[in-house]
Amino acid sequence: MVQGLAIGRMSHQERFEIDGVPFPVWLGYSKPWRDQSSVTWGRGAPDDLEQHRVQRIARALDTKLDKLNAAALQHQAHSMLVLEDRDLSLASPGSIQDAVFECRDGLRVFPDVIMLVLAVPPPPLGVELFHGDDPVPITADSFREMTLPDGCGVKRP
């Protein structure tokens, strides 16, 4: 139970850090309007969200692409990088595609295909973001249900 909230306008809010919740929680109270109470849920994003997204994707590309390229050459196969997204409220496929596009200029190698797996809610959906160096247009028809072999799957929160 959270105590100590002042009664007043919604502009009066309190920030709380709750064990097990990976983001701050803000609670506020306002007097019901016309005797109607309501609960409003919201989720905010940091001002530098796009910068953090580009940094995370650049780090993933940096750690994965050399190994992926070496395996593709060794096996004479195409390379496919699969990225996972478990938070559609903060990252759409288009925003991830934009971040990859921003990172790609400094890369020595680029995979033949980059796929995004949307892991939540099940079943996982896959969407192709890049084919070679070219971004793939994302439409409603771009999403495909993914069937993954046993032992290979997305991590659950």
C-alpha positions, 0 to 999 in steps of 0.5 A, a space after each residue: 500500500 502506498 501512503 502519503 498522497 496529497 489530495 488535490 489536482 492531478 498535477 500533484 503526483 508522487 513517484 515511487 520505486 517498487 521492488 520488482 518493477 523495472 520502471 518508476 511508478 507515478 501515482 496521483 489523485 484528483 477529486 472525482 468530477 461530477 461524482 465519477 471516479 476513474 482510473 487512468 493508466 499511462 506509460 511514459 518514455 524517456 526523452 532520449 528513447 530513440 538514442 538508447 534504441 540506436 545504441 542497443 541495436 548498434 551494440 547488438 550488431 557489433 557483437 553478432 555480425 562478425 560471428 554471423 558473417 563467419 558462419 555464413 561463409 563457412 557454411 556457404 549460406 545466407 546470413 539472417 539476424 533475428 532481433 527480438 522485441 518484447 515491448 510494442 508500446 515503446 518500439 514499433 517495427 518501423 522505429 526499430 527499422 529506422 534505428 538499424 538504418 541509422 547504425 548500418 553506415 559504420 558496419 563492415 558487413 551487413 546480413 542478408 536478412 534482418 528479421 524482427 520477432 515480436 514476442 508479446 503477446 504469443 504467438 510470436 510474429 516475425 516481420 522482415 526489416 531488411 533484405 540485403 541493404 534495402 529496408 523492406 516496406 512494413 505493412 499489415 501483411 508483413 507479419 507472419 506467425 513464427 513456428 520455432 523448433 523445440 528448444 529454440 524460442 523467445 525468452 519469456 519475461 
